[in-house]
Amino acid sequence: MEEYLEIVNEDDRIIGVGKRSFIHKIGCLHRAVHIFVFDFQGRLYLQKRSKDKDEHPLKWTSSASGHVDYKETYEKAAYRELKEELGLELPLKKVFKIKACKETEGEHVVLYETQTGFEPFPNRAEIEEGKFFELAEIADLIKEKEDMFTPSFVYIFKLFQKKCAK
């Protein structure tokens, strides 16, 4: 069953509703969430998208991410995606919001973060594999092999690094 998403304008105001495939096909702006899950050593969990994904299969990306469904808030979407993709129910903290742009593939994105002492339990229908990485290791991999990551993750990670450097 295909998901319905809210179509939004540049100011993130709802202007319609459509099927995910339609929204992606014609490039309508819509909403998404990304969640960064850290362990107590400060390492970031990344997931490798399933080979069956229609977009960016086998690319590394945020710990969990997904679209904000019709009549859903960013926050509810973040908690849902965290549980669906990693089997985790943890408190989330909003980090920042990014306006829809080319780098986010037309998605207004809210990034959340959390910390866990548990090993995530990846949903094998959506995730090929996952593991914790040192932030410096991710930065080096992006410099050397950026195409192993989704474009939106690279953009979000670089913004996150800038924010943390302040």
PyMOL commands that set and color helices and strands:
alter all, ss='L'
color gray80, all
select helices_A, chain A and resi 20-26+74-86+135-148+151-165
alter helices_A, ss='H'
color red, helices_A
select strands_A, chain A and resi 4-8+14-19+30-38+44-49+60-61+64-67+93-98+107-115+127-133
alter strands_A, ss='S'
color yellow, strands_A
deselect
rebuild
show_as cartoon
